[in-house]
Amino acid sequence: MQRQTSYSYFSVLLPAVNLEEMIKSLVEALSKLQDENVITGADMNAHCVRRGYRTNNIRGYQVENFISEKNLHCLNSPGSEPTVQRYNAEEWSDLTLASNPTLKTCATGKSWKTNPSKIIIS
């Protein structure tokens, strides 16, 4: 008999203002679900060299600190296609983050990728 795994999903848009407030809300929600499988799909609007941008911005540093402090894992692959493309720019602002328990579940041979309109596990 195969064990069924349950997940908690968050979909978040971090607006240009009040980043600290939004991160605080996420931290509170995640702290209530410490040992659970959590996947967060978030439009962070944060530039980070690790995500394909040429430079970091302040939001990029804040988001990276949040990911590190909460021991989350970014499921986006380095070198992946941009999640947003415009005529004059490419962006990797859409991130998929996983908690430690989720990462262990995802490491069972399933592949993971993001799509601008949905998350795909195959």
ROSE-4610 file (N, C-alpha, C; in Angstrom, 1 decimal, always signed):
// ROSE-4610
residu = [M/M/M/Q/Q/Q/R/R/R/Q/Q/Q/T/T/T/S/S/S/Y/Y/Y/S/S/S/Y/Y/Y/F/F/F/S/S/S/V/V/V/L/L/L/L/L/L/P/P/P/A/A/A/V/V/V/N/N/N/L/L/L/E/E/E/E/E/E/M/M/M/I/I/I/K/K/K/S/S/S/L/L/L/V/V/V/E/E/E/A/A/A/L/L/L/S/S/S/K/K/K/L/L/L/Q/Q/Q/D/D/D/E/E/E/N/N/N/V/V/V/I/I/I/T/T/T/G/G/G/A/A/A/D/D/D/M/M/M/N/N/N/A/A/A/H/H/H/C/C/C/V/V/V/R/R/R/R/R/R/G/G/G/Y/Y/Y/R/R/R/T/T/T/N/N/N/N/N/N/I/I/I/R/R/R/G/G/G/Y/Y/Y/Q/Q/Q/V/V/V/E/E/E/N/N/N/F/F/F/I/I/I/S/S/S/E/E/E/K/K/K/N/N/N/L/L/L/H/H/H/C/C/C/L/L/L/N/N/N/S/S/S/P/P/P/G/G/G/S/S/S/E/E/E/P/P/P/T/T/T/V/V/V/Q/Q/Q/R/R/R/Y/Y/Y/N/N/N/A/A/A/E/E/E/E/E/E/W/W/W/S/S/S/D/D/D/L/L/L/T/T/T/L/L/L/A/A/A/S/S/S/N/N/N/P/P/P/T/T/T/L/L/L/K/K/K/T/T/T/C/C/C/A/A/A/T/T/T/G/G/G/K/K/K/S/S/S/W/W/W/K/K/K/T/T/T/N/N/N/P/P/P/S/S/S/K/K/K/I/I/I/I/I/I/I/I/I/S/S/S]
num = [1/1/1/2/2/2/3/3/3/4/4/4/5/5/5/6/6/6/7/7/7/8/8/8/9/9/9/10/10/10/11/11/11/12/12/12/13/13/13/14/14/14/15/15/15/16/16/16/17/17/17/18/18/18/19/19/19/20/20/20/21/21/21/22/22/22/23/23/23/24/24/24/25/25/25/26/26/26/27/27/27/28/28/28/29/29/29/30/30/30/31/31/31/32/32/32/33/33/33/34/34/34/35/35/35/36/36/36/37/37/37/38/38/38/39/39/39/40/40/40/41/41/41/42/42/42/43/43/43/44/44/44/45/45/45/46/46/46/47/47/47/48/48/48/49/49/49/50/50/50/51/51/51/52/52/52/53/53/53/54/54/54/55/55/55/56/56/56/57/57/57/58/58/58/59/59/59/60/60/60/61/61/61/62/62/62/63/63/63/64/64/64/65/65/65/66/66/66/67/67/67/68/68/68/69/69/69/70/70/70/71/71/71/72/72/72/73/73/73/74/74/74/75/75/75/76/76/76/77/77/77/78/78/78/79/79/79/80/80/80/81/81/81/82/82/82/83/83/83/84/84/84/85/85/85/86/86/86/87/87/87/88/88/88/89/89/89/90/90/90/91/91/91/92/92/92/93/93/93/94/94/94/95/95/95/96/96/96/97/97/97/98/98/98/99/99/99/100/100/100/101/101/101/102/102/102/103/103/103/104/104/104/105/105/105/106/106/106/107/107/107/108/108/108/109/109/109/110/110/110/111/111/111/112/112/112/113/113/113/114/114/114/115/115/115/116/116/116/117/117/117/118/118/118/119/119/119/120/120/120/121/121/121/122/122/122]
x = [+0.8/+0.0/+0.9/+0.6/+1.4/+0.9/+1.8/+1.4/+1.1/+0.0/-0.4/+0.3/+0.8/+1.4/+0.5/+0.3/-0.4/+0.5/+0.1/+0.9/+0.0/+0.7/+0.1/+0.7/-0.1/+0.3/+0.1/+1.0/+0.9/+1.2/+0.3/+0.6/+0.7/+1.8/+2.1/+2.6/+2.1/+2.6/+3.2/+4.5/+5.1/+5.1/+4.2/+4.2/+5.4/+5.5/+6.7/+6.9/+5.8/+5.9/+5.6/+6.0/+5.7/+6.3/+7.5/+8.1/+8.3/+8.7/+9.0/+7.7/+6.6/+5.3/+4.8/+5.0/+4.6/+5.5/+6.8/+7.7/+7.3/+7.0/+6.6/+5.4/+4.4/+3.2/+3.5/+4.4/+4.8/+5.6/+6.4/+7.2/+6.2/+5.1/+4.1/+3.4/+3.0/+2.3/+3.2/+4.4/+5.3/+5.7/+5.8/+6.1/+5.0/+3.8/+2.7/+2.7/+3.4/+3.5/+4.9/+5.7/+7.1/+7.4/+6.7/+7.1/+6.3/+5.6/+4.7/+5.3/+4.7/+5.1/+4.5/+5.3/+4.9/+5.5/+4.7/+5.2/+4.7/+5.6/+5.2/+5.6/+4.6/+4.8/+4.7/+5.8/+5.8/+6.4/+5.7/+6.3/+6.9/+8.2/+9.0/+9.4/+9.4/+9.9/+11.3/+12.1/+13.5/+14.5/+15.5/+16.6/+17.8/+18.2/+19.3/+20.1/+21.4/+22.3/+22.1/+21.8/+21.6/+20.4/+19.6/+18.3/+18.4/+19.6/+19.7/+19.9/+19.7/+19.8/+21.3/+21.6/+23.0/+23.4/+22.5/+22.9/+21.8/+22.2/+21.2/+20.6/+19.3/+18.8/+18.5/+18.0/+17.8/+16.8/+15.7/+14.7/+15.3/+16.2/+16.9/+17.6/+18.3/+19.0/+18.0/+16.9/+15.9/+15.3/+15.0/+14.3/+15.3/+16.6/+17.6/+17.8/+17.8/+17.9/+16.7/+15.5/+14.3/+14.4/+14.7/+14.9/+15.9/+17.0/+18.0/+17.6/+17.0/+16.6/+15.5/+14.6/+13.5/+13.8/+15.1/+15.6/+14.7/+14.4/+13.6/+14.5/+14.0/+14.8/+14.1/+14.8/+14.3/+14.4/+13.2/+13.1/+13.4/+13.5/+13.9/+15.3/+15.6/+16.9/+17.7/+19.0/+19.9/+19.9/+19.9/+20.0/+18.6/+17.6/+16.2/+15.7/+14.7/+14.2/+13.5/+13.5/+12.9/+11.4/+10.9/+9.5/+8.6/+9.3/+8.6/+9.6/+9.0/+9.8/+9.0/+9.8/+9.2/+10.1/+9.7/+10.5/+11.9/+12.1/+13.4/+14.0/+13.4/+13.9/+13.4/+14.2/+13.9/+13.9/+13.0/+13.0/+12.8/+13.3/+13.2/+12.5/+11.5/+11.0/+10.0/+9.5/+8.6/+9.4/+9.3/+10.0/+9.1/+9.6/+8.9/+9.8/+9.3/+10.1/+9.5/+10.3/+9.8/+10.5/+9.7/+10.2/+11.0/+11.8/+12.6/+11.8/+10.7/+10.0/+9.5/+9.2/+8.8/+9.9/+11.1/+12.3/+12.6/+12.4/+12.6/+11.6/+10.4/+9.4/+9.7/+10.1/+10.4/+11.6/+12.5/+13.7/+13.5/+12.2/+11.9/+11.9/+12.5/+12.6/+11.7/+10.8/+9.9/+10.7/+10.3/+10.9/+10.0/+10.7/+10.0/+10.3/+9.3/+9.6/+8.4/+8.7/+7.7/+7.2/+6.0/+5.4/+4.7/+4.7/+4.1/+2.7/+1.9/+0.6/+0.3/+1.3/+1.1/+2.4/+2.4/+3.5/+3.3/+4.4/+4.2/+5.1/+4.5/+5.3/+5.0/+6.1/+5.9/+6.8]
y = [-1.2/+0.0/+1.2/+2.2/+3.4/+4.4/+5.1/+6.1/+7.4/+8.0/+9.3/+10.4/+11.4/+12.6/+13.8/+14.6/+15.8/+17.0/+18.1/+19.3/+20.5/+21.5/+22.8/+23.7/+24.4/+25.3/+26.7/+27.6/+29.0/+29.6/+30.5/+31.3/+32.8/+33.4/+34.7/+35.7/+36.9/+38.0/+39.0/+39.2/+40.2/+41.6/+42.5/+43.8/+44.6/+45.7/+46.5/+47.2/+47.3/+47.9/+46.8/+47.1/+46.2/+44.8/+44.7/+43.4/+42.8/+43.6/+43.0/+42.5/+43.2/+42.8/+41.5/+41.3/+40.1/+38.9/+39.2/+38.1/+37.7/+38.7/+38.4/+37.5/+37.8/+36.9/+35.5/+35.4/+34.1/+33.3/+34.0/+33.4/+32.8/+33.6/+33.2/+32.0/+32.0/+30.8/+29.6/+29.7/+28.6/+28.1/+28.9/+28.4/+27.5/+27.7/+26.9/+25.5/+25.4/+24.2/+23.6/+23.8/+23.4/+22.1/+21.0/+19.7/+19.1/+20.0/+19.6/+19.8/+19.2/+19.4/+20.8/+21.7/+23.0/+23.4/+23.9/+24.4/+25.8/+26.7/+28.1/+28.6/+29.0/+29.6/+31.1/+31.8/+33.2/+34.1/+35.2/+36.2/+37.2/+37.0/+37.8/+39.2/+39.4/+40.7/+41.1/+40.1/+40.3/+39.9/+40.7/+40.4/+39.7/+38.6/+37.9/+37.2/+37.3/+36.7/+35.2/+34.6/+33.1/+32.7/+33.6/+33.3/+33.8/+34.2/+34.6/+36.1/+36.9/+38.4/+38.8/+39.9/+40.4/+40.9/+41.5/+42.1/+41.7/+41.9/+41.8/+43.1/+43.2/+44.4/+44.1/+45.1/+45.0/+43.9/+43.8/+42.8/+41.4/+41.3/+40.0/+39.5/+40.4/+40.1/+39.7/+40.5/+40.2/+38.8/+38.5/+37.2/+36.1/+36.2/+35.2/+35.0/+36.0/+35.9/+35.1/+35.4/+34.7/+33.3/+32.9/+31.5/+30.8/+31.4/+30.8/+30.7/+31.7/+31.7/+30.7/+30.5/+29.6/+28.2/+28.0/+26.7/+26.1/+27.0/+26.6/+26.3/+25.6/+25.3/+25.7/+26.4/+26.9/+25.8/+25.4/+24.3/+24.7/+26.0/+26.5/+26.1/+25.7/+25.3/+26.5/+26.5/+27.6/+27.4/+28.4/+28.3/+28.0/+28.0/+27.7/+28.9/+28.6/+29.6/+30.7/+31.9/+33.0/+32.7/+33.1/+32.9/+34.1/+35.2/+36.3/+36.8/+37.0/+37.5/+38.7/+39.8/+41.0/+41.3/+42.3/+42.6/+43.0/+43.6/+44.2/+43.6/+42.5/+42.0/+40.6/+39.9/+38.5/+38.5/+37.8/+37.8/+36.4/+36.2/+35.0/+35.2/+36.1/+36.5/+35.5/+34.6/+33.5/+32.4/+32.2/+31.1/+30.0/+28.8/+27.7/+27.3/+27.4/+27.1/+25.9/+25.1/+23.9/+23.8/+23.3/+23.0/+21.7/+21.5/+20.3/+19.0/+18.8/+17.6/+17.4/+18.5/+18.4/+18.1/+18.6/+18.3/+16.8/+16.2/+14.8/+14.0/+14.4/+13.8/+14.0/+15.2/+15.4/+14.6/+14.2/+13.5/+12.0/+11.7/+10.3/+9.9/+10.7/+10.4/+11.2/+12.0/+12.8/+14.1/+14.5/+15.8/+16.9/+18.1/+19.3/+20.4/+21.2/+22.4/+23.4/+24.6/+25.6/+26.1/+26.5/+27.0/+28.3/+29.4/+30.7/+30.5/+29.5/+29.4/+28.2/+27.4/+26.3/+25.6/+24.8/+24.0/+22.6/+22.0/+20.7/+19.7/+18.6/+17.5/+16.3/+15.7/+14.6/+13.4]
z = [+0.0/+0.0/+0.0/-0.9/-1.0/-0.1/+0.6/+1.6/+0.9/+1.2/+0.5/+1.3/+0.6/+1.1/+0.9/+2.0/+1.8/+1.9/+1.2/+1.0/+1.4/+1.9/+2.1/+1.0/+0.3/-0.8/-0.5/-0.8/-0.7/-2.1/-2.5/-3.7/-3.3/-3.5/-3.0/-4.1/-4.0/-4.8/-3.9/-3.9/-3.0/-3.8/-3.4/-4.1/-3.9/-4.7/-4.6/-3.2/-2.5/-1.1/-0.1/+1.1/+2.3/+2.2/+1.6/+1.5/+2.9/+3.8/+5.2/+5.8/+5.6/+6.1/+5.5/+4.2/+3.6/+4.0/+4.1/+4.6/+6.0/+6.8/+8.2/+8.2/+7.4/+7.3/+6.8/+5.9/+5.4/+6.5/+7.3/+8.4/+9.4/+9.7/+10.7/+10.2/+8.9/+8.4/+8.4/+7.9/+7.9/+9.2/+10.2/+11.6/+12.1/+11.7/+12.1/+11.4/+10.3/+9.5/+9.5/+10.6/+10.6/+10.0/+10.4/+10.0/+8.9/+8.2/+7.1/+5.7/+4.7/+3.4/+2.9/+2.6/+2.2/+0.9/-0.1/-1.3/-1.5/-1.7/-1.9/-3.3/-4.1/-5.4/-5.2/-5.5/-5.2/-6.3/-6.6/-7.5/-6.5/-6.4/-5.4/-5.9/-7.2/-7.7/-7.1/-7.0/-6.4/-7.4/-7.6/-8.5/-7.7/-8.2/-7.6/-8.6/-8.5/-9.5/-9.6/-8.4/-8.4/-9.2/-9.5/-10.3/-11.7/-12.2/-13.6/-13.8/-12.8/-13.1/-13.1/-13.7/-13.8/-12.4/-11.6/-10.3/-9.3/-8.0/-7.0/-6.6/-6.2/-5.6/-4.2/-3.4/-2.0/-1.8/-2.6/-2.4/-2.6/-3.6/-3.8/-2.5/-1.9/-0.7/+0.4/+0.5/+1.6/+1.3/+0.1/-0.2/+0.0/-0.4/-0.2/+1.3/+2.1/+3.6/+4.2/+3.7/+4.1/+3.8/+2.6/+2.1/+3.0/+3.3/+4.1/+5.6/+6.2/+7.6/+7.8/+6.9/+7.1/+6.6/+6.2/+5.7/+4.6/+3.6/+2.5/+1.3/+0.3/-0.8/-2.1/-2.9/-4.2/-5.2/-5.8/-6.7/-8.1/-8.4/-9.7/-10.0/-11.2/-11.5/-12.0/-11.6/-12.2/-13.7/-14.4/-15.9/-16.5/-15.7/-16.3/-17.1/-17.9/-18.8/-17.9/-18.3/-17.5/-17.3/-16.2/-15.9/-16.5/-16.8/-17.4/-18.6/-19.7/-20.9/-21.4/-21.6/-22.3/-23.5/-24.3/-25.5/-25.1/-23.9/-23.6/-22.3/-21.8/-20.5/-20.3/-19.5/-19.0/-17.5/-16.9/-15.4/-14.9/-13.7/-13.0/-11.6/-11.6/-10.3/-9.7/-10.5/-9.9/-9.4/-8.1/-7.4/-6.9/-6.8/-6.2/-5.0/-3.8/-2.6/-1.9/-1.3/-0.6/+0.8/+1.7/+3.0/+3.0/+4.1/+4.1/+3.9/+4.6/+4.4/+2.9/+2.3/+0.9/+0.0/+0.3/-0.5/-0.4/+0.7/+0.8/+0.0/-0.1/-0.9/-2.3/-2.7/-4.2/-4.6/-3.7/-4.1/-4.3/-4.5/-4.8/-6.3/-7.1/-8.5/-9.4/-8.8/-9.6/-10.1/-11.3/-11.8/-11.5/-11.4/-11.0/-12.0/-12.4/-13.2/-13.0/-13.3/-13.1/-14.5/-14.6/-15.8/-15.3/-16.1/-15.7/-15.2/-15.6/-15.2/-14.2/-14.0/-13.1/-12.7/-11.7/-11.2/-11.7/-12.2/-12.9/-12.1/-11.6/-11.1/-12.0/-12.5/-13.4/-13.0]
